[in-house]
Amino acid sequence: MIYLKKTGIFLVLLNCILASAINVSCQTSVKETINGKVSTYTNPLGGITNIGDPYILKYGEKYYMYATSSNKGFKVWESNNLIDWQMKGLALDKDNPGNNWGINSFWAPEVKYYNGKFYMTYSARIPNDRMKIRIAVSDSPLGPFINWSEPFMGKDDLSYIDADLLIDGKKVYMYFSKDCSYNIVDGKHTSQIWVAELNEDLKTMATEPVLATTPVQNWENPNNAWRWNEGPCVVKFGNTYYLMFSANVYDNADYSIGLATAKNPLGPWTKYEGNPILKKDLSIGVSGPGHNSVTVSPDGKEWFIVYHTHTFADKPSGNRNLCIDRMVFENGTIRVIGPTRTPQPLPAGVKYRLVPKP
């Protein structure tokens, strides 16, 4: 759970207004250097490609980024400023003797700090071709992560992916996607987002899962034979729960991010009429922005949405890259100041970057 101090709300709004002014039509540039020091960032970040589903954890003075990135598990990157990243190896290795689970399709890792440990949710394919969710644990955000729970819903004949934990006071909720590969609703392959409360040890569910969202809005193409709501990311701001999710297929330019809100973590959820809140802009080379997480600036005064886009906008595929843009909670919804491809001000609390000359 990421909380923002109420005393910083005015600064958040001010920063976002300024950032919005800077990014008018994504054409107006920012002064990029001050006394030879770089004062901006530009999406996509760090030359990181061949990933998907990026998740950023802020812990202490550092950031850790996990992503769909390897058939052996999950790579982890580390950063001091949210912009410049260094790959640190495998955070979870399926061949570690403590794991030995999953044959391929290691997807969508997320890491939360809870009760003095780091817990990773992820999904992987098992021999019967189904995708299942597990939780792994580590003493360090860099790993090694070792499987902690047994596979959730491991005995049924469906696939489950994209788990996201919400730590809400003393309770923990797990949001996940019931994948369209085997989930047939009204004769259509349908990915839906579900939620359940977990027991305190994060090994089992305390409640039966309940439906959160299903594709119904026009931008989600609800009449197609295959339709998606996936990649949930839930944050609490004030007294409202904000559920961000992705719709349409991952390797299509129309893969986009939508929003639903609720007053209870179990719902009911109301989808925002202005969805999607983040979508393609092929005029600047942005295709398929989706599967997001959120984080805050080093000083905690700005919110950022973390998402992937297609590395090659003219050839959408599973090759994706890392992007971040500012977001603001506004009138009961979320406004994303993006997508961007021009230089943007550094996150609040980062004065400059030292970038080696080519």
N, C-alpha and C positions, 0 to 999 in steps of 0.2 A: 504494500500500500504506500502510495506517495501522497504526503500531505503538504499543503502549502500554507504558510502562516497567513492569517487574515490581514496582518499588517502589511503584507506584500502585495495585496490584490491591486491597489492603485498603481503600484510600480509595474505589475504585470500588464495592466491595461495600457499604461503609458508606453511601455516598451513595445507592445504589440501594435499600437497605433503608429509609432515611429517606424517599426519594421514594415508595416503595411504601406506607409508613405514611400519608403525606400523602394518597395517592390512593385510599384505601379506598373501594370501590364508586363511585369517581369522584364522590363527593358532598362530602367534607370539603374545605373551602377553605383556602388558605394566606393568611397576612397579606400583603396586596398592596402596601402602602406602608410605607416607613420614612422618617420625617421628610420626607414629601412625594415621595420618590423611589420609583419602581415597582420592586418586587423580585420580580416574577413574570412569566410569559408564559402565554398561553392559545392553544390551537389553535382554528382554523387561523391561520397567521401572516400578518401584514402586509397583509391584504386582497388577497392575490395569488390570482386566480382565472383560469379559462380556460387552465389549464396541465395538464400531466401528466408523470409520470415524473421527478420532481425529483432532481437530483444536486447534492450540495454538495461543493466542493473547499475544503479549508483550506490556505492557503498564506501563510506568514509570520504576520502578525497579523490577517489578514482572511479572510473566507469569500466564496466565489463560488458562486452557484446557477444552474444551467442546467436547462432543462426543454423538453419539447414545448410550443411556445408561438407559433409563427408559420409560415405557409406560405412565408415567404421564408428561413427558416433557424432560428436559435435566439437568443432573448433571454438576457441575462445580468444577474443582480442581484448587488449587493455588500453586505456587512454587516461590522460590527466586532464584533458580539456573538452572531451566529447567530440572532437574533430579529428585529431590525429591518432591513428590506431596502430598497435603492434600485435601481431599474431603470437600467442603464447603456447600453442599446441592444442592437444585434445583435452577438453574438459571432461568428456565422457568417452570412454573407449569400450566398445562392445566386447572386445577380446580380453578385457581385464577379468581375472578369475572371479572377482566379485560380481560381475555382470553376466557375461555369457548368455545374452538374450537378444533377440531380434536378428533377422537375416539381412535386411536392407531397409531402404526408405526411412532413414532416421530424420524425422521432421520436427520443426517448430519447438525448439527448446526454450524454456523460460526459467529463470532462477529468482527465487524470493528468499530473503533472510527472515528466519522465523525461529524463535526460541533458541538463539545461539548457534544455529546451523544454516547452511545454504541448501535449499531444496530445488531440484530441477524437475519440472514436468516435461515430458516428451512423448512422442509416439514412434512406433516402429512396426515393420511388417513381420508377421510370424509365419511358420511354415504353411498354414492353411490359407495364406494370401490375405488374411485380415490384418487391419491396423489396430493396435491396442495402445493404451496409455499407461505409462508407469511414472513413478516419482523416484528420483535418486537423491542421495544426500552427500554432502561434503563439508569438511571443516573450513574450506577455502573457496572463494569464488572462482579460482582457477582450476579447481578439482584436485584430485580425481573424484568424480561423482560415482557412487556405487548404488545400485538399485536398492531401494528402501521398501517400496510397496510391491505387492503382487500386481499383475495387470488388472486395471479396473475393467469391469464388465468382460472379464477374460473368457467366460464360458459361453457367451452367446455368439450368434453367427453374423454379427454386424461389425463394422469398422468405426473406430473413434480416433479423432485427431485433435490437435490444436488446443491443448489444455492450458488454461490460464487461472492462476490462483488469486483470489481476492482475500486479503487479511483485513478483516473488519472487526476491530476490537479483539475480543477473545474468540471470535468465530472465523472459520476459514471456509470459503466457497470455491468450488471448482467449476469453471465454465469450459465447455468443450463442444466440438462439432461431431454430430452423428453423420458420418460421411456418406455421400450420395452413391458411392460404389455399390452398396448393398441395401441402402435405405430407400425403399420405394413408397412414395406417398401419392395417392390418387393416380397411380400408374406412371409416375415420373420419378426419376432418380433425384433425390432431394437431400442436400446437406442442410441440417438444422442445428441451431445452437441450443444446448441444454445446460442446466445448472443443478448442482447438488451441494449440500453442506457436507464437509468432511469431519470426521472425528479428529480430536486434538492431535493424535499421533500422525495424521495425514496418510494413514495406511488404508483406511476404508471409508465408505460413505456413511454419514449419519442419517441422511434422508434419501428417499428415492429421487432420482432426477426429474426435473420438471422442464417443460419446453419454454425456452426464452424467445427465440425468433425463428421464423421460417420465411422463405422468399415470397413476398406478396406485392412489393412495389414495382412499378413499371421498369425502373432501371435495373432491377434484379432479374428481369426476363422470366417471370414466374410461369409463363405458359410453355417454356421450352421443355424438351424431354429430359434435359439435365439442368439443374438449378442449384444455386449455392448460397448459403450463409455459413461462413467459417471464419477462423482466425479471431476469436473474441478477445477483447482487451477491455477490462472493466476498471474504472477508477471512481472513487467517491469524492465529490467536491460539494462542500456544504452539506445539505441534506438530500442530495440527489446522487443516484448511481448512473454513470454514463457507460454504456456498452457500445464500443466501437467494433465493427466487424467488416469482413470483406465479402463481396458478392461477384458473381460471374466466374469464369474459369481462369486459373492463374496464368495461363499462357496466352491470354487475349488482352488486347490493348484496353478493353473496357473493364478489366478487373479494377475495382474501386472500393472505397471505404465509406460505410454508412454509420449511422448513429441511432441508438435507441436509449430511452431514459426510463427510470423507475424510482420509486420511493422506498423500495424494499429490494434487497439483493436477489431475492427469488422471483421478483416481478410482481405484477404484470408489467411488461415492457411496451412502450409506445415508440414507434419509429418516427424519426424526424421527417416532416413533410418536405424539407429542403434537401433530402439526401440525393446524391452522395455528398459527403463533406470534403472528399478529396478524390479527384478523378484525373484522367489523362489530359495532357495538353501537347499534342503532337507537334504543334508549331514551335515548341521549345525542346522537343525530343523526349517528352515524358510519356511513357507507355506503361499501363498496368500498375499504378501505385496501389499498394495493398499490404495486407497482413501486418498491421502496425502494433507497436507498443508505445509507451510514453515515458518520458523522464523529465528531469528539471535541470536548469543551468547550475553551474558550480555554486553560485550564491543562493540558489533556491528561489529566485525571483521570477523565473520564466519557465513556462512549460514548453516542451518540444514533443512533436509527434515523430516517431521513428518508423520508417517504412522502406519497402523495397520498390524498385522500378525495373523494367526490363533493360538489361545492359545494351541491347541493340533494339531501339524503338521500332525499327522497320522489320524486325524479325523476332517477335515476342516468343519467349521460351522460358525454360527453367533457369537460364542464366540471368541472374538479377544482381542488383547492387544496393548499396546502403545510402539512404537519404534521411535528413532531418529537416524539419521546418517548425517555426513557431506556431503555437496554437493558444487560443484564449477561450475561457469559459464566458459565455455572453448570452444573456437573456434565456437561460435554460437550455442552451445548446453549446456546441463547440465550433468555433470558427478557425479554420486552418489558413495560415498566411502562406499559401503555396498551392501547387508545387512550384519550386523555384529551380532555376538553372543559372542565375546570375549571382555575383558575390553578395553575401548577406553579412550583417554585423555578427561578430563573434558572440557566443552565449554570454549572458551577464555574469560577471566575475572573471572572465578571461580577457586580459588587457591586450594581449597580442600573441601571435604564434611565431616561432622561429623555424622557418622552412629552409632547408638547404637549397642553395642555388643549383640549377641543373648542370 
